[in-house]
Amino acid sequence: MLRDIGRFNLEYGTSLNIRIGISTGPLVAGVIGRKKFAYDIWGDTVNIACRLESMGQAGTIQVNERAYERLKDKCRFGPRTVLDLKGCGQVAAYQLHQQF
């Protein structure tokens, strides 16, 4: 996503930027609505990903400890930081730098 937004900016002369939060863990999913249906997901995993994204800097990807453990042999990360996330408490976070 970061690479694609960079290409888009070059092609169209824009300066758009994004930040990304990734959390690994359990979810609850389902279809909601009676006339117009929507598929949605809920749970602490979604809340943590949202908070990681909002606490990140533009152009970065932050992941939680569980995501880091699954990706640490495939990607490079910055040092562990502990963030105090609203509604989630203290959460270990790592900034993803690049894939190997």
Buried (B, 14 or more C-beta within 10 A) or exposed (E): EBEEBEEEEEEEEEEEEBBBBBBBBEEEEEEEEEEEEEEEEEEBBBBBBBBBBEBBEEEBBBBBBBBBEEBEEEBEBEEEEEBEBEEBEEBEBBBBEEEE
